[in-house]
């Protein structure tokens, strides 16, 4: 799985959503929680709770002086997971065929389609240009043709990709606006993993950064007077091993004229920072960790448009 996928898969399970929502209102006894989440089989609930405890999402605490009498409550990781669920819920509400309720079977299907497309790098490939199934199979050699076909079909049925005009060599598919906005819950989920899971649990990778920027930047609109080139990058490693991943965007009269992952040259503006700094800036409005170089106004305008496109609905 890629960064953010494990967390969204966790929230695709209706029972997990019900548990987090139930405990978000305050501590509950096991009996009260079971009743609140629809009285699932005790073994099923205990199994799910055990997994959530292992992740630090749910904690147990003594309820009173009697041994063994405990309450369940959200731990710090669980409290922050509520934010991820909020962003995910907002994204589901914007589904093309009508809002989808988080915790429903339809939500599970939509989230799994997003996660599969993300983890197999299909979304990264489609972010660059529309591709047919045959072309995807050539680009992504690590996934079998039948598996790619199933995943592409799931994304199409969910409204995350759509047919585009082709040249007769298969039907190309490109991302819908809803899929582009799906970078918001993925970013929130990746930030949660960065804070609460082990470092080797699918850290943010260069292809994740490229996919998110390639998908969103072409939809941004700036003031018509803004023109120039801006490099938006995430820094990986440090010292001599430092690596940059991101895009070079060309702005003409307030619109993104081109977007490339080739970072050569000296653009008139730039914004750079670690993955943690980008997460803080996007989700906490704390831009202290980002570096805006050279023509800072253009870089800041582009960053703010990027943040607004993804998160203004949740953090206006």
Secondary structure as GFF3:
##gff-version 3
##sequence-region A 1 316
A	DSSP	alpha_helix	5	12	.	.	.	ID=ss1
A	DSSP	alpha_helix	14	24	.	.	.	ID=ss2
A	DSSP	alpha_helix	30	36	.	.	.	ID=ss3
A	DSSP	alpha_helix	42	54	.	.	.	ID=ss4
A	DSSP	beta_strand	58	62	.	.	.	ID=ss5
A	DSSP	beta_strand	70	74	.	.	.	ID=ss6
A	DSSP	alpha_helix	76	93	.	.	.	ID=ss7
A	DSSP	alpha_helix	105	119	.	.	.	ID=ss8
A	DSSP	alpha_helix	122	128	.	.	.	ID=ss9
A	DSSP	alpha_helix	133	139	.	.	.	ID=ss10
A	DSSP	alpha_helix	145	158	.	.	.	ID=ss11
A	DSSP	beta_strand	161	163	.	.	.	ID=ss12
A	DSSP	beta_strand	173	175	.	.	.	ID=ss13
A	DSSP	alpha_helix	177	181	.	.	.	ID=ss14
A	DSSP	alpha_helix	183	196	.	.	.	ID=ss15
A	DSSP	alpha_helix	206	217	.	.	.	ID=ss16
A	DSSP	beta_strand	228	236	.	.	.	ID=ss17
A	DSSP	three_ten_helix	239	241	.	.	.	ID=ss18
A	DSSP	beta_strand	243	252	.	.	.	ID=ss19
A	DSSP	beta_strand	255	260	.	.	.	ID=ss20
A	DSSP	beta_strand	269	274	.	.	.	ID=ss21
A	DSSP	alpha_helix	275	284	.	.	.	ID=ss22
A	DSSP	three_ten_helix	287	289	.	.	.	ID=ss23
A	DSSP	beta_strand	291	294	.	.	.	ID=ss24
A	DSSP	alpha_helix	296	311	.	.	.	ID=ss25
###
